[in-house]
C-alpha cells in the first residue's frame, strides 16, 4: 500500500516498508473489536444524518454496508489485510468497496483516537458482563456444595498447620465471599467503561454540531465524557477491569492450591473428577490435578498483564500516544484467561467428590481442641495467658506419648489444673468445638446456616444487576 493510499498519507511522499507496517499494525489484536467498531459506526452514521451533517440516503447506504461487513466477519469470509493497520481502517476499507466513495463520509467528525476509545469501552462493558456471569456461576456452585455438606467437619489451618476444626461449608463460603468482592470489582469496571468518548475527535472536539447524547443513548452509555483530551487518553477503565481480573485470578489460584493439596493421598479430603485430571506418560498410577495447577500457573500472566498496563501509562503526556496501542493485548489476555479459569474451577468444584470421613479423621488430629481447653479455663476465671501455658504443657505431654487431647481423662485434666470441672471433657469434642463458634461470621452450625442465606441474597442481588444490564 502506497503512502497516498493510507488514510493519513496525503502529506507523505514515501510509504512504510514491510517491517514497519507489520510493527505498527494493531489489527492482529484489535480485530476482535470488530463487532464493537461496527456498532459504534452505525450509531455515528445515524447521528450524522439526524444532525444534517450527511444526507440520510448516504447514512442508510453506510449502515447497510456496515451490516454486510458485520455478516462477512461473522461468517469468516472477511479478508483482513495487515496493510489496513487496525480494525477501524479494515472495516472502512471494505465499506468503501461495498458502497463506494460515500463510505468515506463515515469518518466525518471523528478520529481514530475517539473511535478506538469507544471500541475499547464497548468491549470492556461486554467483557464485564461475561465475567460477571462466570463469577456468579462459580459462586452458585460454591454455595450449592456448602449446602450439600452442611455439618461436615474438617480441619482449619493457619500457616498450613492444623489450627481449629471448621465446617467444610464454612470453608466453601469463604471463597464465595471472595468472589462476591470480585463481582463488586467487575461491576465497578463496567461502570468505569460506561462513558461515551465518541465526539471528542482527535483531542479537541469537532466543529460539527454532533449530538453526543443521542449516540450515548443508541449505544447504551449512561454518560458522555466531560473533557475531550481526557476522553481520548483515558484507559483507566481497562486498568479497572484488568485489576478486577488479577484479583479474581489470585482468588482462584488460592482455591486451586487447596484443591491440589486436598486431592493428595496425604490429605485425601477430595477426589478430583477424571474430567479435570490427567495421567502420567511413565507412571500408570498417577492422577494429576493438572487443570487446577494450570489455573494457579496462569495467575502470573494476569498479574503481569496488569503490571504491563500500569507501566505503559505511567509517563504518557496528554493526549493520545501510540504507546496506547499496547493497551488492548494485556487487557484482552487478562479477560480471556480469567473467563477460562472461572469455567475450569467451576467444573472442578461442581464435580469433585468430598471425602467426609477423611475430613473428620483429619479434624481429630493436630491438637485442635487446645484453644477450647484454654477458653474453658479462661471462662472459669483463669487469665488466658496462664491458661495458654497450662494447655501448652498438656499438648507437649500428649505429643511425647503419642496421644490426642481427646484421649485425656478427667483426672489428667484436673491434675494439670484444679480449675477443670466435670464438664471439661466436652471442650475437646469436635462437634461441640464447632458448635461453640457462635459469633457472627463464625463456623458454628447456626451461623453457617445464616451465612448461606446471606450468600444467596448477595448472589441474587448481583444476578439481578446482570439481568438489568443485559436487558439494556
CORURZI-V457147 format. One record per residue. N is the residue number from 0. RES is the residue in three letters. OMEGA is omega in whole degrees, -180 to 180 (NA if undefined). NEAR is the number of other C-alpha atoms within 8 Angstrom. Layout:
n/res/omega/near
N/RES/OMEGA/NEAR
N/RES/OMEGA/NEAR
This chain:
n/res/omega/near
0/UNK/-179/6
1/UNK/179/8
2/UNK/-176/13
3/UNK/178/11
4/UNK/176/7
5/UNK/179/9
6/UNK/179/7
7/UNK/-167/7
8/UNK/-174/10
9/UNK/-176/8
10/UNK/-180/5
11/UNK/177/8
12/UNK/-174/7
13/UNK/180/6
14/UNK/176/9
15/UNK/178/8
16/UNK/-173/6
17/UNK/-178/6
18/UNK/-177/6
19/UNK/176/8
20/UNK/179/12
21/UNK/-177/9
22/UNK/-176/6
23/UNK/-175/7
24/UNK/174/12
25/UNK/-174/10
26/UNK/-179/11
27/UNK/-180/8
28/UNK/-170/8
29/UNK/177/11
30/UNK/176/9
31/UNK/175/6
32/UNK/-176/11
33/UNK/-178/12
34/UNK/179/8
35/UNK/180/10
36/UNK/-180/14
37/UNK/179/12
38/UNK/179/9
39/UNK/-180/12
40/UNK/178/10
41/UNK/179/11
42/UNK/-180/11
43/UNK/-179/10
44/UNK/-179/12
45/UNK/177/12
46/UNK/179/12
47/UNK/179/12
48/UNK/-180/12
49/UNK/180/8
50/UNK/-179/10
51/UNK/177/8
52/UNK/172/9
53/UNK/180/10
54/UNK/179/8
55/UNK/-179/10
56/UNK/177/6
57/UNK/179/9
58/UNK/180/14
59/UNK/178/9
60/UNK/179/10
61/UNK/-179/15
62/UNK/179/11
63/UNK/178/8
64/UNK/179/11
65/UNK/177/13
66/UNK/177/9
67/UNK/177/8
68/UNK/180/12
69/UNK/180/11
70/UNK/-179/8
71/UNK/178/10
72/UNK/-179/10
73/UNK/-177/7
74/UNK/175/7
75/UNK/-178/6
76/UNK/-179/7
77/UNK/-179/8
78/UNK/177/4
79/UNK/-178/6
80/UNK/-177/7
81/UNK/179/11
82/UNK/178/8
83/UNK/178/12
84/UNK/-174/13
85/UNK/-177/13
86/UNK/-179/14
87/UNK/-178/10
88/UNK/176/10
89/UNK/179/12
90/UNK/-178/12
91/UNK/179/10
92/UNK/180/9
93/UNK/178/9
94/UNK/-180/14
95/UNK/175/12
96/UNK/-174/7
97/UNK/-171/7
98/UNK/180/11
99/UNK/-173/8
100/UNK/179/7
101/UNK/178/11
102/UNK/178/11
103/UNK/179/9
104/UNK/-178/8
105/UNK/-175/11
106/UNK/176/7
107/UNK/174/6
108/UNK/173/10
109/UNK/178/13
110/UNK/173/9
111/UNK/179/9
112/UNK/179/11
113/UNK/178/17
114/UNK/-180/15
115/UNK/176/10
116/UNK/178/14
117/UNK/-178/13
118/UNK/-178/12
119/UNK/179/10
120/UNK/177/13
121/UNK/180/11
122/UNK/-180/10
123/UNK/177/14
124/UNK/179/12
125/UNK/-179/8
126/UNK/180/9
127/UNK/179/13
128/UNK/178/12
129/UNK/179/9
130/UNK/179/12
131/UNK/179/12
132/UNK/-179/10
133/UNK/177/11
134/UNK/-180/12
135/UNK/179/13
136/UNK/179/9
137/UNK/176/13
138/UNK/180/13
139/UNK/179/10
140/UNK/178/11
141/UNK/179/14
142/UNK/180/14
143/UNK/179/8
144/UNK/177/12
145/UNK/179/14
146/UNK/-177/9
147/UNK/-174/6
148/UNK/176/9
149/UNK/177/10
150/UNK/179/8
151/UNK/-178/11
152/UNK/178/15
153/UNK/176/12
154/UNK/170/15
155/UNK/-172/10
156/UNK/159/9
157/UNK/-175/7
158/UNK/-176/4
159/UNK/174/5
160/UNK/-179/6
161/UNK/-173/12
162/UNK/180/10
163/UNK/177/11
164/UNK/178/13
165/UNK/173/12
166/UNK/175/15
167/UNK/178/13
168/UNK/180/14
169/UNK/-180/11
170/UNK/179/9
171/UNK/-178/12
172/UNK/176/14
173/UNK/178/8
174/UNK/176/12
175/UNK/179/13
176/UNK/174/9
177/UNK/-178/9
178/UNK/176/13
179/UNK/175/11
180/UNK/174/8
181/UNK/178/12
182/UNK/177/12
183/UNK/179/8
184/UNK/177/11
185/UNK/178/13
186/UNK/178/10
187/UNK/179/9
188/UNK/176/16
189/UNK/-179/14
190/UNK/-180/8
191/UNK/-180/10
192/UNK/-170/12
193/UNK/-180/12
194/UNK/-178/13
195/UNK/175/13
196/UNK/-175/14
197/UNK/-174/11
198/UNK/177/12
199/UNK/-178/16
200/UNK/-175/17
201/UNK/178/12
202/UNK/-169/13
203/UNK/-173/8
204/UNK/-176/9
205/UNK/179/10
206/UNK/-179/5
207/UNK/-176/6
208/UNK/-177/7
209/UNK/171/9
210/UNK/-175/8
211/UNK/-179/10
212/UNK/178/8
213/UNK/178/8
214/UNK/178/11
215/UNK/180/14
216/UNK/-178/9
217/UNK/-177/8
218/UNK/176/9
219/UNK/175/7
220/UNK/-178/11
221/UNK/-178/9
222/UNK/176/9
223/UNK/-177/11
224/UNK/-174/9
225/UNK/-174/5
226/UNK/-173/7
227/UNK/179/14
228/UNK/177/11
229/UNK/-174/9
230/UNK/-177/14
231/UNK/-178/16
232/UNK/-178/10
233/UNK/171/8
234/UNK/178/8
235/UNK/-178/7
236/UNK/175/13
237/UNK/174/12
238/UNK/-178/12
239/UNK/-177/12
240/UNK/177/16
241/UNK/175/14
242/UNK/177/9
243/UNK/178/12
244/UNK/-177/12
245/UNK/-179/13
246/UNK/179/9
247/UNK/179/11
248/UNK/176/13
249/UNK/177/10
250/UNK/178/11
251/UNK/179/13
252/UNK/178/13
253/UNK/178/9
254/UNK/-180/9
255/UNK/176/13
256/UNK/179/11
257/UNK/176/8
258/UNK/179/10
259/UNK/179/11
260/UNK/-176/8
261/UNK/-178/10
262/UNK/178/13
263/UNK/178/8
264/UNK/-179/5
265/UNK/177/4
266/UNK/179/10
267/UNK/-177/12
268/UNK/-180/11
269/UNK/170/11
270/UNK/180/10
271/UNK/-179/12
272/UNK/-180/10
273/UNK/-178/6
274/UNK/-178/4
275/UNK/179/11
276/UNK/173/12
277/UNK/-180/9
278/UNK/-179/10
279/UNK/179/10
280/UNK/-177/5
281/UNK/-176/4
282/UNK/-173/7
283/UNK/-174/7
284/UNK/-169/6
285/UNK/170/7
286/UNK/-170/8
287/UNK/177/8
288/UNK/-172/12
289/UNK/-174/9
290/UNK/172/9
291/UNK/178/14
292/UNK/178/11
293/UNK/177/8
294/UNK/178/15
295/UNK/-179/13
296/UNK/-178/9
297/UNK/180/9
298/UNK/180/12
299/UNK/-178/7
300/UNK/-180/9
301/UNK/175/17
302/UNK/176/9
303/UNK/177/8
304/UNK/179/13
305/UNK/179/15
306/UNK/179/8
307/UNK/-180/9
308/UNK/-178/13
309/UNK/-179/9
310/UNK/179/8
311/UNK/-173/12
312/UNK/-168/8
313/UNK/-175/6
314/UNK/-175/6
315/UNK/173/7
316/UNK/175/6
317/UNK/7/8
318/UNK/-178/9
319/UNK/173/11
320/UNK/-177/9
321/UNK/176/5
322/UNK/-174/7
323/UNK/173/9
324/UNK/-179/7
325/UNK/-176/9
326/UNK/-168/12
327/UNK/-175/10
328/UNK/177/8
329/UNK/179/13
330/UNK/179/15
331/UNK/-179/8
332/UNK/180/10
333/UNK/-179/15
334/UNK/-178/13
335/UNK/-180/8
336/UNK/179/10
337/UNK/-180/13
338/UNK/178/11
339/UNK/-179/8
340/UNK/177/11
341/UNK/179/12
342/UNK/-179/10
343/UNK/-178/11
344/UNK/177/13
345/UNK/178/11
346/UNK/180/9
347/UNK/-177/11
348/UNK/-177/10
349/UNK/-174/9
350/UNK/-177/8
351/UNK/176/10
352/UNK/179/8
353/UNK/-178/7
354/UNK/-172/10
355/UNK/-177/9
356/UNK/180/6
357/UNK/178/10
358/UNK/-179/14
359/UNK/176/12
360/UNK/178/8
361/UNK/-179/10
362/UNK/-179/15
363/UNK/-179/10
364/UNK/173/9
365/UNK/177/8
366/UNK/-174/10
367/UNK/175/13
368/UNK/-173/13
369/UNK/-178/12
370/UNK/-180/9
371/UNK/174/10
372/UNK/178/12
373/UNK/177/13
374/UNK/179/10
375/UNK/180/11
376/UNK/180/14
377/UNK/179/11
378/UNK/179/7
379/UNK/169/7
380/UNK/-180/6
381/UNK/175/10
382/UNK/-173/8
383/UNK/-179/10
384/UNK/176/6
385/UNK/178/8
386/UNK/178/13
387/UNK/-180/10
388/UNK/180/8
389/UNK/-178/11
390/UNK/177/11
391/UNK/178/9
392/UNK/177/8
393/UNK/178/10
394/UNK/-180/11
395/UNK/180/8
396/UNK/179/8
397/UNK/-179/11
398/UNK/180/9
399/UNK/-176/7
400/UNK/-179/6
401/UNK/-178/6
402/UNK/175/9
403/UNK/177/11
404/UNK/180/12
405/UNK/-179/7
406/UNK/177/6
407/UNK/176/9
408/UNK/178/7
409/UNK/179/9
410/UNK/179/6
411/UNK/177/8
412/UNK/-179/12
413/UNK/177/11
414/UNK/178/7
415/UNK/178/8
416/UNK/178/8
417/UNK/179/8
418/UNK/178/8
419/UNK/179/11
420/UNK/-176/7
421/UNK/-178/6
422/UNK/-174/7
423/UNK/-177/12
424/UNK/179/10
425/UNK/-180/7
426/UNK/-177/12
427/UNK/178/14
428/UNK/-174/10
429/UNK/-177/11
430/UNK/179/7
431/UNK/179/10
432/UNK/180/13
433/UNK/-175/14
434/UNK/-178/10
435/UNK/180/7
436/UNK/-170/9
437/UNK/179/10
438/UNK/179/7
439/UNK/-178/5
440/UNK/-179/7
441/UNK/-175/9
442/UNK/177/13
443/UNK/-174/13
444/UNK/-178/11
445/UNK/-179/7
446/UNK/178/13
447/UNK/177/13
448/UNK/177/8
449/UNK/-179/8
450/UNK/177/10
451/UNK/178/12
452/UNK/180/8
453/UNK/-179/8
454/UNK/178/12
455/UNK/-179/10
456/UNK/178/8
457/UNK/179/9
458/UNK/180/12
459/UNK/178/8
460/UNK/180/8
461/UNK/178/10
462/UNK/178/10
463/UNK/176/8
464/UNK/-178/8
465/UNK/179/11
466/UNK/-180/8
467/UNK/-179/8
468/UNK/-179/8
469/UNK/-179/7
470/UNK/-176/5
471/UNK/NA/5
